Amino acid sequence: MVEAAAPYRVTRFGVRGGAGGALHPETFATDADRVRELQRYLRKQVADGHFSGVVLVAKDGKPLYHEVFGIANRDTDTPNRLDTNFNLGSANKNFTAIAIGQLVEEGKLSWDDPLSTFIPDFPDSVSARKVRIKHLLSHTSGLGSYFNQTFMESSRARWRTVDDVMRLARPDSLAFEPGTRFAYSNTGFLVLGKVIEVVTGRDTLDLMRSPKPELGSPRYGYGFVLFDGPQYWGNGGDFEGVDADVEQFGTSGYTMIILANSHMVNDPIKRKVRALFAYSIR
């Protein structure tokens, strides 16, 4: 990712597996056929040592496919189970955004409320008056990430509550004027979690799942990454030992959940599920 204006310096750099060419729909007549093909593909991925975790595909809230693979703890050779707990990483942002949307519908806050209404002095009083709820939701607040040097060099046991991590993030400052461009911000969603604590569809869901070019965020709504336009949306998360993805495919009723306990292994499986289910509904 680079700056929006000259001199276009690099602001973020990452590496992910390539798509292997254009993604095309895989045409199967029924959901049962799609599930059999997905199961065949997944078992090959597992046999080749490429995946350890759980995959779920559902339609209208009812599972079509749900299977678990691999080891939860290699030290004790404990297998993954359907009820094994997985770290969701940034996939949690979906749920934070939904909770904010529910509070908006209840009239307890609005998209345009300044952060100062709920947290008057974070990261400082001037910034709190500039940052609005919609900026936090769309990663256009100018806040950064609490995964800073202090976090990396200290015991994770120190950072267990929202208030703990708020103290960790407090030295953060705005990198740009809120609402002028997109910059992915873990701190922004941490702050939304604190707002939810303090305050404790178009309706609303459509608004959350639509792009926000007016805020400098053309491919991110309020807490949802938008893939291929409005075709499918969700959020993923990855960290050391974590790869998690939650996506919904249009208005088809299909939902995909992939949870892995290895880093950055989900991409080929996501592409397979999308090809089988998301692209088949066009």
Secondary structure, 3 states (H helix, E strand, C coil): CECCCCCCCECCCCCCCCCCCCCCCCCCCCHHHHHHHHHHHHHHHHHCCCCCEEEEEEECCEEEEEEEECEEECCCCEECCCCCCCCCHHHHHHHHHHHHHHHHHCCCCCCCCEHHHCCCCCCCHHHHHHCEHHHHHCCCCCCCCCCCHHHHCCCHHHCCCHHHHHHHHCCCCCCCCCCCCCCCCHHHHHHHHHHHHHHCCCCCHHHHCCCEHHHCECCECCCCEEECCCCEEEEEEEECCEEEEEEEECCCCEEEEEEECCCCCCHHHHHHHHHHHHHHHC
